[in-house]
Amino acid sequence: MVYIYFFAGATVWYFLIVAIYLIETHNRLLNISIKPKLFYPVLIALAAAIISFAIIIVGISRNSIYKMASNKASMAP
């Protein structure tokens, strides 16, 4: 369970670091007027997708842990 939280957190931080790097690269290479039109909406959508994916994965793992615990409790004498 802790590994899933760590993996989700590490994934979000990794994509945020990549996004910051891309922002800096776009500031240097592209025209400043192109960046706000497309880059930030894509960045926000990417962050929202990663966060929602992490929440879904945590929810699924939590449900499977509850099911395993209830099965073990019902099998106990």
Backbone hydrogen bonds, N-H to C=O, Kabsch-Sander energy under -0.5 kcal/mol:
donor,donor_aa,acceptor,acceptor_aa,energy
5,Y,1,M,-1.8
6,F,2,V,-2.5
7,F,3,Y,-2.9
8,A,4,I,-2.7
9,G,5,Y,-2.6
10,A,6,F,-2.9
11,T,7,F,-2.3
12,V,8,A,-2.2
13,W,9,G,-2.4
14,Y,10,A,-2.4
15,F,11,T,-2.4
16,L,12,V,-2.1
17,I,13,W,-2.4
18,V,14,Y,-2.4
19,A,15,F,-2.3
20,I,16,L,-2.4
21,Y,17,I,-2.2
22,L,18,V,-2.5
23,I,19,A,-2.4
24,E,20,I,-2.2
25,T,21,Y,-2.4
26,H,22,L,-2.9
27,N,23,I,-2.2
28,R,24,E,-1.4
29,L,25,T,-2.6
30,L,26,H,-1.7
34,I,31,N,-1.1
35,K,31,N,-1.0
37,K,33,S,-0.5
38,L,34,I,-1.4
39,F,34,I,-0.5
39,F,35,K,-1.7
40,Y,35,K,-1.0
42,V,38,L,-1.7
43,L,39,F,-2.5
44,I,40,Y,-2.8
45,A,41,P,-2.4
46,L,42,V,-2.4
47,A,43,L,-2.4
48,A,44,I,-2.5
49,A,45,A,-2.3
50,I,46,L,-2.3
51,I,47,A,-2.5
52,S,48,A,-2.5
53,F,49,A,-2.3
54,A,50,I,-2.3
55,I,51,I,-2.3
56,I,52,S,-2.4
57,I,53,F,-2.5
58,V,54,A,-2.3
59,G,55,I,-2.3
60,I,56,I,-2.6
61,S,57,I,-2.4
62,R,58,V,-2.4
63,N,59,G,-2.3
64,S,60,I,-2.2
65,I,61,S,-2.1
66,Y,62,R,-2.3
67,K,63,N,-2.2
68,M,64,S,-2.3
69,A,65,I,-2.4
70,S,66,Y,-2.4
71,N,67,K,-2.3
72,K,68,M,-2.3
73,A,69,A,-2.2
74,S,70,S,-2.1
75,M,71,N,-1.4
76,A,72,K,-0.9
